[in-house]
Amino acid sequence: MHFISQELEDYIEQHSEKEPALLAALNKETYQKILLPRMLSGHFQGRVLSMLSKLIRPINILEIGTYTGYSALCLCEGMKENGTLHTIDIKEELVDFQRKHFDKSPWGKQIFQYLGEAVDIIPSLESKFDLVFIDADKENYLNYFELILPKMNKGGIILSDNVLWSGKVLEPVHPNDLSTKVLMKYNELLATDSRVETVLLPIRDGLTVSRVL
């Protein structure tokens, strides 16, 4: 996941906006109590998500893949006062952990959690979205894109995480490595689809910004 040295990553964090206290506490507790804490967006990527949200000023946000709620809270920082964030995850054991930290934030009542498969839940959502963050099972990225595109407002932004997949997109693909195969197809789709314009940023494990036309 790391494409630059740890020293340079530390320098980047030191010269970016500081991590808010609430998120620092969530970060720490995730590493103390939750499996696979490296899935957390973390300080630098979290500040990128926050900045993008502040530039977009979304009313409705959709997040596919909640984990412990760190990225959701980052995205809420730019949400308009009457906005909502809808976040989907399949891990029932994380729901209470997420809610505890959501309710410590200013946006607790504006964050709606959904438990289950995103491919089943997305079609049932009635909102039109200004900002979507995809950070869930890679095998379904193509499906998620097609499901959310009709629910996007024109000019809305789709953020897709882990699109460089620790550099595996440049390596020979193992026949059983479905995640890498799908991500390569997904990256090609976003680069060529006339419905969006896309830039792939080498942030952490790769973050794609796609604007709906």
C-alpha positions, -999 to 999 in steps of 0.1 A, spaced: 0 0 0 30 24 6 45 37 -26 67 63 -10 90 61 20 76 63 56 98 94 61 82 112 32 47 101 43 55 115 78 66 148 62 34 150 42 13 145 73 33 171 92 26 197 65 -10 190 60 -40 199 82 -38 183 116 -60 153 124 -91 165 144 -91 151 180 -123 131 174 -107 113 145 -74 108 163 -94 90 191 -113 69 165 -80 61 148 -64 50 181 -94 29 192 -96 12 158 -59 1 161 -65 -11 197 -98 -31 192 -106 -38 156 -91 -64 131 -73 -51 100 -68 -15 112 -48 -7 81 -82 -5 63 -87 29 81 -84 59 58 -60 76 83 -48 111 88 -35 121 53 -62 104 32 -88 116 57 -77 152 52 -79 147 14 -115 134 18 -124 163 40 -109 188 16 -127 174 -14 -160 173 5 -155 210 15 -149 219 -21 -179 200 -33 -203 211 -5 -226 180 -9 -261 178 4 -263 140 1 -233 116 5 -232 79 -1 -204 58 13 -200 21 3 -179 5 30 -181 21 65 -155 1 84 -151 20 117 -166 53 104 -134 74 100 -139 83 63 -176 90 69 -168 116 95 -142 131 72 -168 134 44 -193 150 67 -169 179 74 -179 195 40 -215 185 40 -241 213 40 -260 219 72 -291 201 60 -272 173 44 -272 135 50 -246 108 48 -257 72 40 -231 45 48 -233 8 40 -213 -21 55 -218 -58 59 -201 -62 93 -228 -63 120 -201 -63 148 -190 -28 138 -224 -11 138 -223 -1 175 -187 10 173 -195 32 143 -225 47 160 -207 55 192 -182 77 173 -209 91 149 -229 103 179 -198 121 194 -196 142 162 -218 172 152 -234 150 125 -247 120 144 -284 126 135 -275 131 99 -256 98 94 -277 68 84 -262 33 87 -272 4 65 -263 -32 73 -261 -57 44 -249 -61 8 -245 -28 -9 -257 -42 -43 -291 -49 -26 -293 -17 -6 -282 9 -32 -313 4 -54 -336 10 -24 -321 45 -17 -343 73 -28 -318 102 -25 -298 117 -54 -262 121 -44 -236 148 -49 -207 127 -35 -200 90 -33 -171 72 -18 -165 36 -28 -143 16 -4 -157 -19 -1 -152 -53 -17 -132 -48 -49 -150 -76 -68 -181 -54 -69 -166 -20 -80 -180 -23 -115 -215 -32 -101 -214 -3 -76 -205 21 -103 -234 11 -125 -258 11 -96 -249 46 -83 -245 64 -116 -282 68 -122 -285 82 -86 -259 109 -91 -266 145 -96 -250 161 -126 -215 173 -117 -215 149 -87 -182 133 -77 -175 95 -73 -144 87 -52 -130 52 -56 -104 39 -31 -76 13 -35 -76 15 -73 -38 8 -74 -42 -22 -51 -7 -22 -37 7 -20 -73 -9 -52 -83 -25 -35 -113 10 -34 -130 19 -70 -122 11 -103 -139 -23 -113 -125 -28 -147 -108 -58 -166 -125 -76 -167 -91 -71 -130 -83 -105 -117 -90 -100 -84 -71 -71 -73 -92 -88 -83 -125 -119 -63 -116 -99 -33 -105 -80 -32 -138 -113 -34 -157 -127 -7 -134 -98 17 -139 -101 12 -177 -138 19 -175 -134 51 -156 -107 63 -179 -128 57 -211 -165 61 -200 -181 91 -216 -204 95 -187 -176 107 -164 -143 125 -164 -116 110 -142 -83 116 -126 -64 88 -107 -44 102 -78 -15 83 -63 -27 89 -28 -21 60 -3 -34 30 -23 -48 50 -52 -78 73 -51 -98 80 -83 -119 112 -86 -146 109 -112 -170 138 -121 -204 128 -135 -211 146 -168 
